[in-house]
Amino acid sequence: MSRKTPKPRWLSRRIPRPGLTSHVSELLQDLSLHTVCQAAQCPNQSECFGRGTATFLLLGPNCTRRCTFCAVGKGKMAPPQRTEPDRIAEAVARMGLTFCVLTMVTRDDLDDGGAEHVARTVSALRTRCPDVRIEVLVSDLGGSKAAQTTVLEIQPDVFNHNIETVSRLYPEVRPQADYRRSLDLLAKADAFRPRPVTKSGMMLGLGETRDEILETMDGLRAVGCELLTLGQYLAPSEKHHPVVRYVPPEEFDELKTQAQARGFSSVASGPYVRSSYKAEELFNLASKGNNWDKGP
């Protein structure tokens, strides 16, 4: 597929009402915070900001890896900002959030991959906003078991790590990552006590086959992954990995059915679904039929 192939009609969207967009933007600027919504050029930014939500990006805005699908910057790395956890807690309090999603850039330059900074941020949130549910969307932390434990010990409500794509495409799409390492991280989270809800996500349209998608679902379920997001990959620029195929909505619906049949507790599947899109709704929908009070 050519990089310049027009987007299909099902990717057309109404421009959302401004809502709280200016309030969220001004708050983020005031507190000097980064969001993955902005850094990754998320197509849902206007909708989410308009609803008064955002996904905070820790340790940003630059990443040490060069995944070919990602719009996040690749510039000079800066030391973790000691005040960032408290500033994020301040933002969550001022936004009145009941569910907060924290994600991070990959920081292979740090001994712990940034795990302690993530843990400090969760701790700051728990102190300032004790009733807020917290989802952490982390990198593979370089495969460090100690770093993974640091994040798990802070007991996030949801532990999210994106598998992103099928194993065959990792050398092309995620050359510095490892498919098995990502599955092992999710397996560690599933085995941890108290156990968090585990979550992962995939982008479709990178060149994967249907059988490979189903095999990846099976791999995620084998390590206990409970929540799944499936969305259409959209190239941030012509320098990024091209869109190989636009997946029609009815295929996303069918894949959701396949995922549910495999035992995922909750599945969000659609062209504009992203890993943290309506994360609270996905969590609440699944929790109605599950006992997720951090038991064994």
C-alpha positions in Angstrom: 0.0 0.0 0.0 1.3 3.4 -0.9 2.0 5.8 1.9 -0.3 8.3 0.1 -3.3 6.0 -0.2 -6.3 7.9 1.0 -7.8 6.9 4.3 -11.1 4.9 3.9 -14.4 6.4 4.8 -14.7 4.6 8.1 -11.8 6.7 9.4 -13.7 9.9 8.9 -14.8 11.5 12.2 -16.7 14.5 13.4 -14.7 17.2 15.1 -15.5 16.9 18.8 -16.8 19.8 20.7 -14.0 21.7 22.6 -15.4 20.9 26.0 -12.6 21.1 28.5 -9.8 21.1 26.0 -8.5 24.6 26.8 -8.7 23.9 30.5 -6.6 20.7 30.2 -4.1 22.2 27.8 -3.6 25.2 30.1 -3.2 23.0 33.1 -0.6 20.8 31.5 1.3 23.9 30.4 1.1 25.5 33.8 2.5 22.4 35.5 5.0 21.6 32.7 3.7 18.1 32.1 4.0 15.9 29.1 1.2 13.6 27.7 1.4 10.7 25.3 -1.7 12.3 23.7 0.5 15.1 22.4 3.9 13.3 22.1 2.5 10.3 20.1 0.1 12.5 18.0 -2.8 10.5 19.2 -5.9 11.0 17.0 -8.1 11.0 20.1 -6.4 13.9 21.8 -9.2 16.4 21.1 -11.9 14.0 22.3 -10.0 13.0 25.5 -9.0 16.6 26.4 -12.5 17.7 25.7 -13.7 15.2 28.3 -11.2 16.5 30.8 -8.8 13.5 30.7 -5.2 12.9 29.6 -2.6 10.2 29.7 0.5 11.5 31.5 3.9 10.7 30.0 6.7 10.2 32.5 10.4 10.7 31.9 9.7 12.4 28.6 9.5 13.7 26.0 12.3 11.7 24.4 12.8 7.9 24.1 16.0 5.9 23.8 14.5 3.4 21.3 13.7 3.9 17.6 10.5 1.9 17.0 9.5 2.7 13.4 5.8 3.3 14.2 6.2 5.8 17.0 6.1 9.6 16.9 7.7 10.2 20.3 10.9 12.2 20.1 14.4 10.7 19.9 16.5 13.6 21.2 18.8 14.1 24.2 17.9 12.3 27.4 17.4 14.4 30.5 17.6 13.2 34.1 14.3 12.4 35.8 12.7 15.4 37.3 12.3 15.0 41.0 9.2 17.2 41.1 7.3 15.5 38.3 5.4 13.0 40.5 4.1 15.8 42.7 3.1 17.9 39.7 1.2 15.0 38.2 -0.6 14.4 41.5 -1.5 18.1 41.4 -2.8 17.8 37.9 -4.9 14.8 38.7 -6.4 16.6 41.8 -7.2 19.7 39.8 -8.7 17.7 36.9 -10.9 15.7 39.4 -10.0 12.4 37.8 -11.2 9.1 39.3 -9.0 7.0 37.1 -5.4 8.0 36.1 -3.2 6.5 33.3 0.5 6.9 33.6 2.8 5.9 30.8 6.5 6.4 30.1 9.1 6.7 27.4 11.6 3.9 27.3 14.8 4.9 29.2 17.5 2.4 28.5 20.0 5.0 29.7 18.8 4.6 33.3 19.9 1.7 35.5 16.4 0.8 36.4 14.7 1.9 33.2 12.8 4.6 35.2 11.0 2.1 37.5 11.7 4.1 40.7 10.4 7.3 39.1 7.2 5.5 38.1 6.8 4.1 41.6 7.4 7.6 43.1 4.7 9.0 40.9 2.1 6.3 41.9 3.1 7.0 45.6 2.5 10.7 45.1 -0.9 10.1 43.6 -1.9 7.8 46.4 -1.0 10.5 48.9 -2.7 13.4 47.2 -5.6 11.5 45.6 -6.2 8.3 47.6 -9.4 7.2 45.9 -8.0 7.4 42.3 -7.6 4.2 40.4 -4.2 4.0 38.7 -3.1 2.3 35.5 0.6 2.2 34.6 1.6 1.6 31.0 5.3 0.7 31.2 8.1 -0.1 28.9 9.8 -3.6 29.2 12.2 -1.9 31.6 15.1 -3.6 29.8 14.0 -7.0 31.1 15.2 -6.1 34.6 13.4 -8.3 37.1 14.3 -5.9 39.9 12.9 -2.9 38.0 9.7 -4.8 37.2 9.3 -5.7 40.9 9.8 -2.0 41.9 6.7 -1.1 39.8 4.6 -4.0 40.9 5.3 -3.5 44.6 3.6 -0.1 44.4 0.4 -2.0 43.5 -1.1 -0.2 40.5 -4.7 -1.2 39.9 -3.8 -2.0 36.2 -0.4 -3.1 34.9 -0.3 -2.4 31.2 2.5 -3.3 28.8 1.8 -3.2 25.0 2.9 -6.2 22.9 2.3 -3.7 20.0 2.6 -6.2 17.1 3.2 -9.8 16.1 6.4 -11.6 16.8 7.5 -11.7 13.1 7.4 -8.0 12.7 9.5 -7.1 15.8 12.8 -6.8 13.9 11.2 -4.3 11.5 8.8 -2.5 13.9 10.4 -2.7 17.3 14.1 -3.6 16.6 15.3 -2.8 20.2 12.5 -4.7 21.8 11.9 -8.5 22.3 8.6 -10.2 21.9 9.3 -12.9 24.5 10.6 -10.3 26.9 7.3 -8.5 26.7 5.3 -11.6 27.4 7.6 -12.5 30.3 6.9 -9.1 31.8 3.2 -9.7 31.7 3.6 -13.2 33.1 5.5 -11.7 36.0 2.7 -9.3 36.7 0.1 -12.0 36.6 2.1 -14.1 39.1 2.8 -11.2 41.5 0.9 -11.0 44.8 -1.1 -8.9 45.3 -2.0 -9.3 41.6 -2.8 -6.2 39.4 -5.2 -6.4 36.5 -3.0 -7.0 33.4 -3.5 -5.3 30.1 -1.9 -5.2 26.6 -2.6 -3.7 23.2 -1.9 -4.2 19.5 -1.8 -2.0 16.5 -3.2 -3.5 13.3 -2.3 -2.7 9.7 1.5 -3.1 10.0 1.6 -6.2 7.8 0.5 -8.9 10.2 -1.8 -11.7 9.2 -5.1 -12.8 10.9 -3.5 -16.0 12.1 -0.6 -14.1 13.6 -3.1 -11.8 15.4 -4.9 -14.8 16.9 -1.6 -16.4 17.9 -0.6 -13.2 19.7 -3.9 -13.2 21.5 -3.2 -16.8 22.6 0.2 -15.8 23.8 -1.2 -13.0 25.8 -3.8 -15.2 27.4 -1.2 -17.8 28.2 0.5 -15.3 30.5 -2.7 -14.2 32.1 -3.4 -11.0 30.3 -7.0 -9.9 31.1 -7.7 -6.6 29.1 -6.9 -6.1 25.4 -7.0 -3.1 23.1 -6.9 -3.4 19.3 -6.6 -0.3 17.1 -5.6 0.8 13.6 -2.0 1.9 13.0 -1.8 5.3 11.5 1.7 6.4 10.3 2.7 9.7 12.0 4.7 10.7 8.9 6.2 9.4 5.7 9.4 8.6 7.6 7.6 6.1 9.8 6.5 2.6 9.0 3.9 2.7 6.3 0.3 1.6 6.8 0.2 -1.8 5.0 -3.6 -2.2 5.4 -6.6 -0.3 6.7 -8.6 -2.8 8.8 -12.4 -2.4 8.3 -14.7 -1.9 11.4 -16.4 -5.3 10.9 -13.0 -7.0 11.1 -12.3 -5.3 14.4 -15.7 -6.5 15.6 -14.9 -10.1 14.6 -11.5 -9.9 16.3 -13.2 -8.6 19.5 -15.4 -11.7 19.4 -12.3 -13.9 18.9 -10.6 -12.2 21.9 -13.6 -12.6 24.1 -13.9 -16.3 23.2 -10.3 -16.7 24.3 -11.2 -15.4 27.8 -10.1 -11.7 27.8 -12.3 -10.0 30.5 -12.7 -6.8 28.5 -11.8 -5.9 24.9 -11.8 -2.5 23.1 -11.4 -3.1 19.4 -11.9 -0.5 16.6 -10.0 1.8 14.2 -9.5 4.6 16.7 -8.9 2.5 19.8 -5.6 3.2 21.6 -4.1 1.6 24.6 -5.3 4.2 27.1 -8.5 5.2 25.2 -11.4 5.2 27.7 -9.3 3.1 30.0 -11.6 3.7 33.0 -14.6 2.4 31.0 -12.7 -0.7 29.9 -11.6 -1.4 33.5 -15.1 -0.8 34.9 -16.8 -3.0 32.3 -14.5 -5.9 33.0 -14.6 -5.5 36.8 -18.3 -6.0 36.9 -17.8 -9.7 36.3 -14.5 -10.1 38.1 -13.1 -10.0 41.7 -10.2 -7.6 41.3 -9.7 -6.7 44.9 -6.0 -7.7 44.6 -6.6 -11.2 45.9 -4.7 -14.2 44.7 
